[in-house]
């Protein structure tokens, strides 16, 4: 559905990452392990940083191109950053925004293997957690790197907003900031995503559209399946839309206006 793609994939676009579910005990050799936790720290560059720098550059340049080209059609731009994400490494300028003694340890400590629920135990095993001795310093450094990468993305978003303002597009642009998964960061002794604990399953969702609604916080459960009907609802400005096929998800526009009366308050996920 895109007219133009500005970047490549950050990782291979072939079937190299397709799991073999007939051998689920160890899905693939590239699968998550504790190396990213062991090696967390300061870096000068990484594949993920190189990619996100390219994403930011291309996105900002495209915003200016849209104005130069005088294309009167509305635009939709998906700016997909890798951060915040493992590996937990970051450049000194962002790393040094946080002091080591300010980095918190996980709220819930690791559980003995026999006390884990079956899915958590499986994730613990396929990430080869038992092959590494994870210390409190490893945990602190990994969380330090993750927090630093959040600050890095904050600045990238700020750059995009500055470009929107400079090009005169800001006041008429709907901005949605979201993600595809959370991060366990050592809670319950688990790392990365792939579980339904709060740290992993919850994602950020910020919708900015002052022309449509006032700012508020909403605690109702919603799903990323709701993005499509929400965007269509906002773009159609309330006009009735006929869908070619039934869709999952519900428009969040009533919630954005503070009307919770029809909220589904449910999000269904699977892994």
Sine and cosine of phi, psi and omega as CSV:
sin_phi,cos_phi,sin_psi,cos_psi,sin_omega,cos_omega
0.00,0.00,-0.03,1.00,-0.01,-1.00
-1.00,-0.07,0.65,-0.76,0.08,-1.00
-0.97,0.24,-0.50,0.87,-0.11,-0.99
-0.51,-0.86,0.62,-0.79,0.11,-0.99
-0.89,-0.45,0.80,-0.61,-0.13,-0.99
-1.00,-0.03,-0.35,0.94,-0.04,-1.00
-0.72,-0.69,0.22,-0.97,0.15,-0.99
-1.00,0.09,0.00,-1.00,0.20,-0.98
-0.95,0.31,0.51,-0.86,0.08,-1.00
-0.96,0.28,-0.51,0.86,-0.03,-1.00
-0.81,-0.58,0.13,-0.99,-0.13,-0.99
-0.82,0.57,0.61,-0.80,-0.01,-1.00
-0.98,-0.21,0.23,0.97,0.04,-1.00
-1.00,-0.07,-0.37,-0.93,-0.02,-1.00
-0.99,-0.12,0.31,0.95,-0.06,-1.00
-0.90,0.44,-0.34,0.94,-0.01,-1.00
-0.96,-0.29,0.23,0.97,-0.01,-1.00
-0.98,0.18,0.86,-0.51,-0.06,-1.00
-0.93,0.37,0.49,-0.87,0.15,-0.99
-0.98,-0.20,0.99,-0.11,-0.10,-1.00
-0.96,0.27,-0.07,1.00,0.14,-0.99
-0.98,0.22,-0.22,0.98,0.05,-1.00
-0.75,-0.66,0.93,0.37,-0.14,-0.99
-0.97,0.26,-0.13,0.99,-0.07,-1.00
-0.93,0.37,-0.46,0.89,0.08,-1.00
-0.52,-0.86,0.99,-0.13,-0.26,-0.97
-0.86,0.51,-0.82,0.58,-0.02,-1.00
-0.48,-0.87,0.38,-0.93,-0.03,-1.00
-0.92,0.39,-0.45,0.89,0.00,-1.00
-0.99,0.17,-0.06,1.00,-0.17,-0.99
-0.87,0.49,0.35,-0.94,-0.01,-1.00
-0.78,0.63,0.70,-0.72,0.25,-0.97
-0.66,-0.75,-0.20,-0.98,-0.13,-0.99
-1.00,0.02,0.11,0.99,0.00,-1.00
-0.84,0.54,-0.66,0.75,-0.02,-1.00
-0.90,0.45,-0.50,0.86,0.04,-1.00
-0.97,0.25,-0.69,0.72,-0.01,-1.00
-0.89,0.45,-0.61,0.79,-0.12,-0.99
-0.99,-0.13,0.19,0.98,-0.01,-1.00
-0.86,0.50,0.65,-0.76,0.02,-1.00
0.29,-0.96,-0.31,-0.95,-0.05,-1.00
-0.99,0.13,0.61,-0.79,0.06,-1.00
-0.67,-0.74,0.27,-0.96,0.12,-0.99
-1.00,-0.08,-0.50,0.87,0.00,-1.00
-0.30,-0.95,0.36,-0.93,0.09,-1.00
-0.46,-0.89,0.26,-0.96,0.04,-1.00
-0.86,0.51,-0.67,0.74,-0.04,-1.00
-0.91,0.41,-0.65,0.76,0.04,-1.00
-0.92,0.38,-0.67,0.74,0.05,-1.00
-0.84,0.55,-0.69,0.72,-0.03,-1.00
-0.91,0.42,-0.73,0.69,-0.05,-1.00
-0.92,0.38,-0.53,0.85,0.09,-1.00
-0.89,0.45,-0.65,0.76,0.04,-1.00
-0.92,0.40,-0.68,0.74,0.03,-1.00
-0.86,0.52,-0.74,0.67,-0.02,-1.00
-0.89,0.45,-0.69,0.72,-0.01,-1.00
-0.88,0.48,-0.75,0.67,-0.04,-1.00
-0.91,0.42,-0.64,0.77,-0.02,-1.00
-0.92,0.40,-0.72,0.69,0.01,-1.00
-0.90,0.45,-0.67,0.74,0.01,-1.00
-0.90,0.43,-0.60,0.80,-0.01,-1.00
-0.91,0.41,-0.60,0.80,0.03,-1.00
-0.86,0.51,-0.67,0.74,0.05,-1.00
-0.92,0.38,-0.59,0.81,0.01,-1.00
-0.91,0.42,-0.60,0.80,0.02,-1.00
-0.85,0.52,-0.63,0.78,0.00,-1.00
-0.96,0.28,-0.67,0.75,0.01,-1.00
-0.88,0.48,-0.62,0.78,-0.06,-1.00
-0.97,0.24,-0.22,0.98,0.03,-1.00
0.82,0.58,0.59,0.80,0.07,-1.00
-0.98,0.21,0.89,-0.45,-0.11,-0.99
-0.98,0.19,-0.16,0.99,-0.02,-1.00
-0.94,0.35,0.53,-0.85,0.16,-0.99
-0.87,0.49,0.51,-0.86,0.02,-1.00
-0.90,-0.44,0.45,-0.89,0.14,-0.99
-0.78,-0.62,0.86,-0.51,-0.01,-1.00
-0.85,-0.53,0.81,-0.59,0.09,-1.00
-0.98,-0.21,0.92,-0.38,-0.01,-1.00
-0.96,-0.29,0.98,-0.22,-0.18,-0.98
-0.95,-0.30,0.96,-0.27,0.03,-1.00
-1.00,-0.02,0.43,-0.90,0.08,-1.00
-0.99,0.15,-0.59,0.81,0.00,-1.00
-0.98,0.18,0.40,-0.92,-0.15,0.99
-0.97,0.25,0.66,-0.75,-0.13,-0.99
-0.17,-0.99,0.34,-0.94,0.22,-0.98
-0.94,0.33,0.45,-0.89,0.05,1.00
-0.94,0.34,0.50,-0.86,-0.13,-0.99
-1.00,0.03,0.88,0.47,0.01,-1.00
-0.83,-0.56,0.49,-0.87,-0.02,-1.00
-0.39,-0.92,0.42,-0.91,-0.01,-1.00
-0.93,0.36,0.39,-0.92,-0.11,-0.99
-0.85,0.53,-0.59,0.81,-0.08,-1.00
-0.89,0.46,-0.57,0.82,0.05,-1.00
-1.00,0.04,-0.61,0.79,0.04,-1.00
-0.84,0.55,-0.66,0.75,-0.10,-1.00
-0.98,0.21,0.01,1.00,0.14,-0.99
-0.96,0.28,-0.22,0.98,-0.03,-1.00
-0.84,-0.55,0.67,-0.74,0.10,-0.99
-1.00,0.01,0.58,-0.81,-0.02,-1.00
-0.85,0.53,-0.62,0.79,-0.05,-1.00
-0.97,0.25,-0.10,0.99,0.06,-1.00
-1.00,-0.02,-0.21,0.98,-0.09,-1.00
-0.98,0.21,0.85,-0.53,-0.04,-1.00
-0.98,0.18,0.44,-0.90,0.14,-0.99
-1.00,0.04,0.29,-0.96,0.01,-1.00
-0.81,0.59,0.56,-0.83,0.02,-1.00
-0.93,0.37,-0.65,0.76,-0.01,-1.00
-0.93,-0.36,0.87,-0.49,-0.05,-1.00
-0.95,0.32,0.22,-0.98,0.06,-1.00
-0.84,0.54,0.60,-0.80,0.05,-1.00
-0.99,-0.15,0.51,-0.86,0.15,-0.99
-0.85,0.53,0.57,-0.82,-0.10,-1.00
-0.82,0.57,-0.63,0.78,-0.06,-1.00
-0.95,0.32,-0.25,0.97,0.02,-1.00
-0.99,-0.10,-0.10,1.00,-0.02,-1.00
-0.97,0.25,0.52,-0.85,0.16,-0.99
-0.92,0.38,0.38,-0.93,-0.11,-0.99
-0.83,0.56,-0.66,0.75,-0.04,-1.00
-0.93,0.35,-0.68,0.73,0.03,-1.00
-0.88,0.48,-0.63,0.78,0.01,-1.00
-0.91,0.42,-0.63,0.77,0.01,-1.00
-0.91,0.42,-0.69,0.73,0.03,-1.00
-0.88,0.47,-0.67,0.74,0.03,-1.00
-0.85,0.52,-0.65,0.76,-0.05,-1.00
-0.97,0.26,-0.70,0.71,-0.07,-1.00
-0.96,0.29,-0.31,0.95,0.12,-0.99
-1.00,0.08,0.12,0.99,0.06,-1.00
0.81,0.58,0.63,0.78,-0.06,-1.00
-0.88,0.48,-0.54,0.84,-0.04,-1.00
-0.96,0.29,-0.14,0.99,-0.01,-1.00
-1.00,0.05,-0.05,1.00,-0.07,-1.00
-0.74,-0.67,0.58,-0.81,0.09,-1.00
-1.00,-0.09,0.98,-0.18,-0.05,-1.00
-1.00,0.02,0.87,-0.49,-0.01,-1.00
-0.99,-0.13,0.19,-0.98,0.05,-1.00
-0.88,0.47,-0.52,0.85,0.03,-1.00
-0.94,0.34,-0.61,0.79,0.10,-1.00
-0.87,0.50,-0.71,0.70,-0.02,-1.00
-0.89,0.46,-0.72,0.70,0.00,-1.00
-0.87,0.50,-0.70,0.71,-0.03,-1.00
-0.91,0.42,-0.64,0.77,0.00,-1.00
-0.91,0.42,-0.68,0.73,0.03,-1.00
-0.92,0.39,-0.60,0.80,0.07,-1.00
-0.85,0.52,-0.73,0.69,0.00,-1.00
-0.90,0.44,-0.62,0.78,-0.01,-1.00
-0.93,0.38,-0.71,0.71,0.04,-1.00
-0.87,0.50,-0.65,0.76,0.01,-1.00
-0.88,0.47,-0.62,0.79,-0.02,-1.00
-0.95,0.31,-0.44,0.90,0.11,-0.99
-0.91,0.42,-0.69,0.72,0.04,-1.00
-0.89,0.46,-0.61,0.79,0.04,-1.00
-0.86,0.50,-0.72,0.70,0.00,-1.00
-0.94,0.35,-0.56,0.83,0.10,-1.00
-0.81,0.59,-0.69,0.72,-0.02,-1.00
-0.94,0.35,-0.59,0.81,0.03,-1.00
-0.91,0.42,-0.65,0.76,0.04,-1.00
-0.91,0.42,-0.66,0.75,0.03,-1.00
-0.86,0.50,-0.65,0.76,0.03,-1.00
-0.87,0.50,-0.68,0.73,0.01,-1.00
-0.90,0.44,-0.67,0.74,0.01,-1.00
-0.90,0.43,-0.65,0.76,0.05,-1.00
-0.88,0.48,-0.63,0.78,0.03,-1.00
-0.92,0.39,-0.63,0.77,0.05,-1.00
-0.88,0.48,-0.67,0.74,0.00,-1.00
-0.93,0.36,-0.66,0.75,-0.04,-1.00
-0.91,0.41,-0.51,0.86,-0.02,-1.00
-1.00,-0.05,0.01,1.00,0.00,-1.00
0.97,0.23,0.25,0.97,-0.04,-1.00
-1.00,-0.08,-0.23,0.97,-0.20,-0.98
-0.87,0.49,-0.73,0.68,-0.12,-0.99
-0.92,0.38,-0.32,0.95,-0.04,-1.00
-0.89,-0.46,0.41,0.91,-0.01,-1.00
-0.88,-0.47,0.78,-0.63,0.11,-0.99
-1.00,0.06,0.81,-0.58,-0.03,-1.00
-0.92,-0.39,0.81,-0.59,0.10,-1.00
-0.88,-0.48,0.84,-0.55,0.06,-1.00
-0.94,-0.34,0.85,-0.53,-0.04,-1.00
-0.44,-0.90,-0.08,-1.00,0.01,-1.00
-0.52,-0.86,0.04,-1.00,-0.05,-1.00
-0.96,-0.28,-0.19,0.98,0.06,-1.00
-0.18,-0.98,0.22,-0.98,0.05,-1.00
-0.99,-0.13,-0.53,-0.85,-0.08,-1.00
-0.37,-0.93,0.82,-0.57,-0.02,-1.00
-0.94,0.34,-0.57,0.82,0.06,-1.00
0.78,0.63,0.62,0.79,0.08,-1.00
1.00,-0.02,-0.09,1.00,0.05,-1.00
-0.88,0.47,0.72,-0.69,-0.03,-1.00
0.86,0.51,0.34,0.94,-0.02,-1.00
0.98,0.21,0.18,0.98,-0.05,-1.00
-0.95,-0.31,0.40,-0.92,-0.02,-1.00
-0.73,-0.69,0.28,-0.96,0.08,-1.00
0.94,0.34,-0.64,-0.77,-0.11,-0.99
-0.90,-0.44,-0.66,-0.75,0.23,-0.97
0.96,0.29,0.09,1.00,0.06,-1.00
-0.80,-0.60,0.16,-0.99,-0.01,-1.00
-0.95,-0.30,0.34,0.94,0.21,-0.98
-0.95,0.31,0.43,-0.90,-0.13,-0.99
-0.78,0.62,-0.70,0.72,-0.08,-1.00
-0.88,0.48,-0.55,0.83,-0.05,-1.00
-1.00,0.03,-0.68,0.74,-0.16,-0.99
-1.00,0.10,-0.41,0.91,-0.04,-1.00
-0.99,0.13,0.67,-0.74,0.01,-1.00
-0.82,-0.57,0.39,-0.92,0.07,-1.00
-0.95,0.30,0.51,-0.86,0.10,-0.99
-0.49,-0.87,0.96,-0.28,0.06,-1.00
-0.85,-0.53,0.82,-0.58,0.04,-1.00
-0.90,-0.43,0.83,-0.55,-0.05,-1.00
-0.88,-0.48,0.93,-0.37,0.01,-1.00
-0.40,-0.92,0.97,0.26,-0.11,-0.99
-0.85,0.53,-0.43,0.90,0.01,-1.00
-0.93,0.38,-0.35,0.94,-0.11,-0.99
-0.97,-0.25,-0.56,0.83,-0.10,-1.00
-0.37,-0.93,0.31,-0.95,0.04,-1.00
-1.00,0.04,0.35,-0.94,-0.01,-1.00
-0.93,0.38,0.62,-0.78,0.08,-1.00
-0.27,-0.96,0.30,-0.96,0.11,-0.99
-0.96,-0.29,0.68,-0.73,-0.04,-1.00
-0.82,-0.58,0.80,-0.60,-0.05,-1.00
-1.00,-0.06,-0.11,0.99,-0.04,-1.00
-0.88,0.48,0.63,-0.78,0.06,-1.00
-0.93,0.37,0.75,-0.66,0.10,-0.99
-0.72,-0.69,0.13,-0.99,-0.08,-1.00
-0.75,-0.66,0.43,-0.90,0.10,-1.00
-0.90,0.44,-0.31,0.95,0.12,-0.99
-0.90,0.44,-0.32,0.95,-0.02,-1.00
-0.99,0.17,-0.18,0.98,-0.09,-1.00
-0.90,0.43,-0.71,0.71,-0.04,-1.00
-0.85,0.52,-0.84,0.54,0.00,-1.00
-0.89,0.46,-0.48,0.88,0.02,-1.00
-0.93,0.38,-0.74,0.68,-0.01,-1.00
-0.90,0.43,-0.66,0.75,0.03,-1.00
-0.90,0.43,-0.65,0.76,0.01,-1.00
-0.88,0.47,-0.70,0.72,0.01,-1.00
-0.92,0.39,-0.66,0.75,-0.05,-1.00
-0.94,0.33,-0.52,0.85,-0.03,-1.00
-1.00,0.08,-0.09,1.00,0.07,-1.00
0.81,0.58,0.68,0.74,0.09,-1.00
1.00,0.02,-0.14,0.99,0.01,-1.00
-0.93,0.37,0.54,-0.84,-0.01,-1.00
-0.93,0.37,0.69,-0.72,-0.04,-1.00
-0.90,-0.44,0.73,-0.68,0.07,-1.00
-0.98,-0.18,0.89,-0.45,-0.01,-1.00
-0.99,0.11,0.65,-0.76,0.03,-1.00
-0.91,0.41,-0.57,0.82,0.02,-1.00
-0.66,-0.75,0.41,-0.91,0.08,-1.00
-0.85,0.52,0.61,-0.80,0.00,-1.00
-0.86,-0.51,0.48,-0.88,0.17,-0.99
-1.00,0.07,0.37,-0.93,0.01,-1.00
1.00,-0.05,0.29,-0.96,-0.04,-1.00
-0.70,-0.71,0.52,-0.85,0.06,-1.00
-0.89,0.46,0.70,-0.71,0.03,-1.00
-1.00,-0.05,0.06,1.00,-0.05,-1.00
-0.84,0.54,-0.69,0.72,0.07,-1.00
-0.85,0.53,-0.65,0.76,0.03,-1.00
-0.90,0.44,-0.63,0.77,0.00,-1.00
-0.89,0.45,-0.45,0.89,0.06,-1.00
-1.00,0.02,-0.01,1.00,0.02,-1.00
1.00,-0.02,0.10,0.99,0.01,-1.00
-1.00,-0.04,0.96,-0.27,-0.04,-1.00
-0.99,-0.16,0.09,1.00,-0.15,-0.99
-0.91,0.42,-0.53,0.85,-0.04,-1.00
-0.96,-0.28,0.21,0.98,-0.08,-1.00
-0.92,0.40,0.73,-0.68,0.04,-1.00
-0.94,0.34,-0.53,0.85,0.03,-1.00
0.81,0.58,0.66,0.76,0.02,-1.00
-0.49,-0.87,0.56,-0.83,0.09,-1.00
-0.68,-0.73,0.87,-0.50,-0.02,-1.00
-0.98,-0.18,0.78,-0.63,-0.01,-1.00
-0.75,-0.67,0.35,-0.94,0.09,-1.00
-0.54,-0.84,0.40,-0.92,0.05,-1.00
-0.65,-0.76,0.00,0.00,0.00,0.00
